[in-house]
Amino acid sequence: EYVTATEAGTAPILPKMVVANGIAFDDPTPEYFGPTGHNFAEEFNSKLVPVEWEKVDKKLYAKDQVGKTFEVKGKVTAGGEEFDAVAKVTGCYTGCKQYRYL
C-alpha cells in the first residue's frame, strides 16, 4: 500500500515501482556470526517491481475533494504472477506537499 497526498485539482503522483515482499530474487547469504553473536546472513525476499496503475478519475481529486481519501488500484507482475497494488490518496489544501516514491 502506497500512501500520498495531492493538492485538490492536481492529479496524484503515483510511483512507477513498488516494493513486493515475499518474492525471493536471490539465494540467501550463508550464516555468519560476528563476535557479538549477530548473524549477518541475509534473505532477499523483497524487491522493487514495476506497477501499472488504473486511470484516475478527475472527479476524485477535484477542488471540492479536500480532506477526502480515495484509492487507486494497480497491478504488479512478478515471478510470472499478477498481484494487486493499492495507492491511498488524500486531497489537501493548496500548497500541500505531494510524496513521491521513485
C-alpha positions as CSV (number, residue, x, y, z in Angstrom):
1,E,0.0,0.0,0.0
2,Y,1.3,3.4,-1.0
3,V,0.0,6.5,0.8
4,T,0.3,10.0,-0.6
5,A,-1.5,13.4,-0.8
6,T,-2.2,15.6,-3.7
7,E,-3.4,19.2,-4.0
8,A,-7.1,19.3,-4.8
9,G,-7.4,19.8,-8.5
10,T,-4.0,18.2,-9.2
11,A,-3.5,14.6,-10.4
12,P,-1.7,12.5,-7.8
13,I,1.9,11.4,-8.5
14,L,2.0,7.6,-8.3
15,P,5.2,5.5,-8.1
16,K,6.4,3.7,-11.2
17,M,7.7,0.9,-8.9
18,V,6.6,-0.6,-5.6
19,V,8.2,-3.0,-3.1
20,A,7.0,-6.5,-3.4
21,N,7.5,-8.6,-0.3
22,G,7.8,-12.3,-0.2
23,I,9.5,-12.7,-3.6
24,A,12.8,-14.5,-3.3
25,F,15.0,-13.0,-6.0
26,D,18.4,-14.2,-5.0
27,D,19.9,-17.0,-2.9
28,P,20.3,-16.2,0.8
29,T,23.8,-15.5,2.0
30,P,25.2,-18.2,4.3
31,E,25.1,-17.8,8.1
32,Y,28.0,-15.8,9.5
33,F,28.1,-14.9,13.2
34,G,30.1,-11.9,14.4
35,P,31.9,-11.6,17.7
36,T,28.7,-10.4,19.4
37,G,26.7,-13.3,18.1
38,H,24.9,-11.3,15.5
39,N,24.0,-13.4,12.4
40,F,24.9,-11.5,9.3
41,A,23.1,-13.9,6.9
42,E,20.6,-12.2,4.7
43,E,17.5,-13.3,2.8
44,F,16.5,-11.4,-0.3
45,N,12.7,-11.5,-0.1
46,S,11.6,-8.1,-1.2
47,K,12.2,-6.3,-4.5
48,L,11.2,-3.2,-6.4
49,V,8.8,-4.2,-9.2
50,P,7.0,-2.1,-11.9
51,V,3.4,-1.3,-11.3
52,E,0.6,-0.4,-13.7
53,W,-2.0,2.0,-12.2
54,E,-5.6,2.3,-13.4
55,K,-6.6,5.7,-14.8
56,V,-7.6,8.1,-12.0
57,D,-11.0,9.8,-12.4
58,K,-10.5,13.6,-12.3
59,K,-13.6,13.9,-10.0
60,L,-11.7,12.1,-7.3
61,Y,-9.1,14.9,-6.9
62,A,-11.3,17.8,-7.9
63,K,-11.1,21.1,-5.9
64,D,-14.1,20.1,-3.7
65,Q,-12.4,16.9,-2.5
66,V,-10.1,18.5,0.1
67,G,-9.8,16.1,3.1
68,K,-11.2,13.1,1.2
69,T,-9.3,10.0,0.6
70,F,-9.6,7.7,-2.4
71,E,-7.9,4.5,-3.7
72,V,-6.2,3.9,-7.0
73,K,-5.8,0.2,-7.9
74,G,-2.8,-1.2,-9.8
75,K,-1.3,-4.4,-10.9
76,V,2.2,-5.8,-10.3
77,T,3.6,-8.8,-12.3
78,A,6.4,-10.7,-10.6
79,G,7.6,-14.2,-11.0
80,G,5.0,-14.8,-13.7
81,E,2.2,-14.0,-11.3
82,E,0.0,-10.9,-11.1
83,F,-0.7,-9.1,-7.8
84,D,-2.8,-6.2,-6.7
85,A,-1.4,-2.8,-5.6
86,V,-3.2,0.0,-3.9
87,A,-2.5,3.7,-3.5
88,K,-4.4,5.7,-0.9
89,V,-4.5,9.4,-1.9
90,T,-5.9,12.3,0.2
91,G,-6.9,15.6,-1.4
92,C,-5.4,18.5,0.5
93,Y,-5.3,22.3,0.6
94,T,-3.4,24.5,-1.9
95,G,0.3,24.2,-1.4
96,C,0.4,20.8,0.3
97,K,3.3,18.5,-0.4
98,Q,3.0,15.5,-2.7
99,Y,5.0,12.5,-1.7
100,R,6.9,10.7,-4.4
101,Y,8.3,7.2,-4.4
102,L,10.6,6.5,-7.4
